[in-house]
Amino acid sequence: MHAARIDDLRPGTAYRYELWSGRRRVRASAANPGRFRTLPRQEGRRLATIAVLNDMHVGEQCSGTIQTIGGQSYPPCFSGDDYAYRMTAAAVREIRALKPDLLVANGDLTDRGRPDEVRRALALLRSAKVPLLITRGNHDRRFPEAGGDGDELRAQGFPNRPPGDHALASAARVGRHVGAVGLDSCDPDSGEGRLDLGGQLTFLDSTLAAFKREGRVPLAFWHHHTAPHANTTHPPPVVFGVNPLRGGLDAVRIVGRHGVPLVVHGHTHRNYLARDPLLAPATWFLENGAAKEYPAGYALLHVYEDAIVRTFERPIDPFVRDWVRTSARQIYGRQPAYTRGPLATRSFALRTDGRRGAGAPAPTVLGPLGVPRLPTGGLLRDTVRGIGRGLGA
């Protein structure tokens, strides 16, 4: 695995390129399309930059497991020397150098929510030296062996919350013009996706209303994906994200009513865009690729007055390059096809016209060819049938 950086490209311009290795030209493929168009220059002022990390899984020892039967991993898993921590550390080093206005750790900070895993993950995130917003993922749920209520993420990450308060919702005001709200989409016992606990939907509604009064661009973050269409484009089970009847549909209605342009998730370990044109016509739902394995990176959200620009960044680090090659072999070699996502889901601009509310049009997505498009599903619909439980379970 090699890394190259090309500077001084013009915005809104089509380019062709070739990759050569060992005096041989690398054939074009989904991972190497041979052409791209740079994103357009934004006309409005930049209001904030937000970095997003998810699915760090600090403490994990086996990457790629979907189901374990009789002590055997299916599909076969891969391991390395503290790989989950080292992958996240490489991303945090780059984020610290970039100095974004906010870092969002959007769930699955740990492998199992053990005390030392939570301690290491939080210390690593705090070393970025930027404001931090944390949400809980299914891997961060209660660890009963720790004693007390078993909630180490609450105890170490939200020390002002009383024992038993599992719904770790929070909000951050980013500069003068952007607001971020984070929800806890994890059932405290099973880890399944739900948002109907702890008054979180009321908190979401009231926080977004406050952002609107303050003239802020609202963004929302929670770990489990929510758009109903997204559940049709990944391996079973069908309801792998937020259960629609346990706050999923209500959350979609709320963000739609407030005209939230972008909701960001993790959980599926892939880059994927989805919409719900009926309940939330002005909102896009983004699943962000995992930090700890292929596609191995973090997102940058540059919020402008008239757009949100998202890019997916893979750290340039020797260990990252080696582990990317290894973890690409997961799911019987189909990990890249499932998690990488089309270029339009990795690097895009959401053009907005500044209107908010249910009557606002959906933000236009400018993809790799510079034309409006809606990324479609079915990346792995025919290639991973019958595997069983979904990724990240």
N, C-alpha and C positions, 0 to 999 in steps of 0.2 A: 504494500500500500504506500503510495506516494502522496504528497500534498504540494500544490502549486497555488500561488496567489498572483492574480493579474490586476494591476492597478491602472489608473488613468483611462478607464473606459467612459464613454459618453453615455449619458442617460437616454433612455428611450431609443436605443440603437440596436439593430440586429447584428450579431456576430456569428461567424463560423470558427470552429477550432478543430484540431486533430491531436490525438494522444499517440505518442510513440514510446515503445519500450523494447530494449534489446534490438534496435534497428527494425522493429516491426510495427506497423500501424495497428492500433487497437481498434477493433471493429466497433461500429456504432451500436448502441443498445439503449435500453431504458435508462441505465445508469450513466451512459455516455452518449447523449443524443447528437453531439457534434454541432449544435447550434443553440442559441438562446438570444433573447432580447433583454437588455438591461431595463430595469424598472424606470418609469418616468420621473423626472424631477418634480418634486411637490411644490406647488405654488404658495401654500400657506406656511405660517411659521411652525417650527417644531415646538411642541408643547412639553413633551416628555419622552424618555426612553425607558422601557421596562424590559428586564431580562427574565426569562421563564425557564426554570428547571423542573423536571418531574421524573418520577420513576428512577430515583437514585439507588434505592434498595441497599443502602449501606449495611454491611454485614452479611450479605448474601454469599453463598458458597457454590451455587449451581445455577447457571444462567440458561434459560431456554426451556425449563420444565413447564409443561402444561398440566400434567397429571402424574402422580407417583403411585405405582401399583407394586406392592411387595418389595418396597425399597428401591425399585427401578424407575428411573425417570423416562417419561414418554412425552415428547420426543427426547432423544438423548440430549443431555445437558453438557455444558462446557464450564470449566473452572479455570481460575488463575489466581495469582497472588494478590488478594484483597482488591480484586478488579473493580468492584462497585465503588469503593471509596476512591480509588485512584482515578477512575473515569470522571467522577464528580469533582475531584480536586483539580483536574486539568481544566474543566469548564469554569470552576470558580476562579482560578488564576486569571483566565482571560476576562471574565466578568469584572473582577477587581480592577484590571487595567483599563477597562472601558468606562468604568464609573457611571453606570446607569443611575437613573433616579429612583429605581425600585427593583428589587429582586423578589420574584415570586417563586416559592418552592411549592409546587402544586401537587402534593401528595406522593405517597410511597417514598418517603424519605428513608425508610429503613426496610430491612428484610422481614422483621417480625415484631417491631416495637419493643425490643428488649432494652433495658436501661442503658447499657453501654452503646448500643447502636444509636439510640436517640441522642446521647451525649456527643458522640463523634459526628453525627450528621449535623446537629445544630452548631457545633463548634466550627465545622467546615463552612457552613453557610454564613455564619457571622464573620468569618475571616474575609469575606468579600468587602466588608467595611462600607456597606450601603444599606439603606432602609430595607427591611425584610417583611414580607407577607407570607404566612405559612397556612397551607390547607392540609387536611388529613386524607390519606389514601387507605385502601383496604389493608395494606401491609402495616399500617401504623395503628391498627386498632388495639384494644386492650390486651395486655399480656399478663394474665392472672398470676403467673408465678412471681411477678415483681412485688406482690403484696398490695395492700390498700385496694383502690379501685382498679389497679392494674394499668392505669392510663399514664404511661410515661411521657407521651407527647404533651398532654395537658400539664403534667407536673413540671416538666423542664422547659417547654416552649411557651406555656400560658400560665405562669405561676400564680397569677391573680385569680384564676378561675377555681372555684371550689371543687373538691373531689366529687365525682359523679356527674359533673357537667361535661358531657361528651360532645356536644355540638359546639365546636371551636370556630364559630363564625367571627370574622373581623373585617375591618375596612381600613383603607389608607387613602389619604389625600396626597396626590402626587403633584407638587408644585401648586400653581394657582388655577390650573385648568383641567386636570385629569383626576378621576376618582377610580379606585379599585376596590371591589368587594370580594371577599373570599368566604366560601361556605364549606362545611364539613359534610361530605356526601356519603359517609361511611356508617353502616349499621354497626353499633358497638360490639356486637357479638359475632355476627356472621361475616362482616366486611362487605356485604352486598350494598348496592347503591340505593340511597334514599335521602330525601331532603325534607321529610315531614317530622323531624325531631327538633326539639329545643326552640321552637318558634323561629326557625331560620327563614322560612318564606316571608314572614312578617318583617324580619330584619332586612331581607333582600329588598322588599318593596319599599320600606321606609328609607333605607340608605340610598337607593336609586332616586327616590323622590327628593331627598336632600341634595344629592349631586345635581339634579336638574335645576333646583332653585339656585344653586351656587354657580350655574353655568358651566359645569364640568362635563367633559367627555367621559361617559361611564363605561367601565370594563368589568367583567365578572369572571371569577375563577373558581372552579371546583373540580375534583379529581375525576369522578365518573362521568362519562359522556352522557348527553341528555337528548339530543335530537333523535326522534324516533327513526328517521331514515338511517342513521348511523348503525343501528342495531341489525340491519339487514346486510351489512357489508363486512362482517368479521366472523370468525369461526364461532360455533355454538358455545354457550347457550345463547338463545335469541335475545333475552333481556339480560345483558351483561353490564349495562350502564345503570343509570338511575331508573328504578322501577317507575314507569309512567303513573301508576296508581299510588305511589308513595312519594309524591311530591314532584315527579318528573314533569308531568304536563303542566302543573301549576307553576313551576319555575320557568318553563318556556313561555307561558302566558305573561308572567310578570316582566321578564326581560323584553318581550315583544311589546308590551304596553308602554314601557319606558324608552323604547327605541334604542336599546343597547346594541351598538354595532358589532361587538365581538365578545363571545364567551369562550374561555380557553379551558380545555380539559387535559388529562393525561390518560392513564389506565390502559389504553390499548397498545401503547408503545409505538404508535405509528403517527405519521403526518397525514391528516385527513380533514377535509372541510365538508360540512353538511349544513342544511337549512331546514327550516320548517316554515314554508311560505304561508301556511294557514294561520298558525298561532303566533308566529314571530317573523313577519315579512321583512323587518328591518335589521335582522340579526343573522350573523354567521356564527357557527359553532366549530371551533378548531380543536382537533386532537393533536397534541404536541408529542413529537417523538421522544423516546426514552433517552436518559443521560447515560445509563449504565451499560448499554449494549447497542448494537446496530439498531437505528441509525446514528446513535451516539452523539448527542449534541444538546444545544440549548437554543431557545428562540430569543430574538430581539424584536420588540414591538416599538417602532418609532411612531409616536402619535403626533399628527399634524392637525392644523385647523381644518383641513379638508380631506384628510386621508389617514389611514393607519397602514404602515408598511411593516410587513413581517418577513424576516429572514430566518433560516435555520442554519446555525453555525456549528460546525464540528471542530473541536479543539485540535490545533496542530501540535501534536505531542507524540514522541516515539511509542509510548505504551498505548496511547489511543489508536494509533495506526495498526499496531499489532493486534489489539483486542477487536477492532472493527473487522479485521480479516477473519478472526476466530469466530466471533458471534454472528457473522454473516452466514455461517453454516447451520444455524439453528433452524428448527422446523424443517428438517431434512433438506436444508439448503434454500428454503423459500423465504427466509427472514427478510432479505432485501425487497422482494416483490411485495410483501405484505406491509412492511413498516416504512420504507423509503417514501412512498407516495409520489405522484407526479410532480414535476417541477412547479406547477401552478399551486400546489399545496405547501411547498417549501418556501417559496419566495414570491410574494405577491403584494399588491397594494389594494386596500379597500377604499375606494373613492366614496366619499360621503358628501352630501350637500348641506350638512349642518342641521337638517331638520330632525326632530325627535318625536317619538310617539308612534302609535299604531298606524297612522296614515303615511309615515315616511317610507320611501322606497327602499328596497334592499341595497346596501352598498354594492357598487360594481367591483368585481374582482378582475384585476388586470394580471394575467398569468404570464407564462414564459414567452408567448408570442406577442404580448402587448395588446391583446384583444380581450374584451369581456368574455368570461367563460364560467361555467359552473362545473367544477370537478365532479366526476361521477364515481359511483361506488363499484363494487364487484372486483376489487383488486385481487382477491384470493378466493372468490366464490367457488371456482371450479377446481382449485388445486389443493385445498385443505378441507376436504369433506370428512366428517366423522372423526376428527381429532379429539373431540370431547370438550373439555372446559376451555374457556377463552384465555388469552394471554393475560398474565398479571393476577390470576386468581390465587 
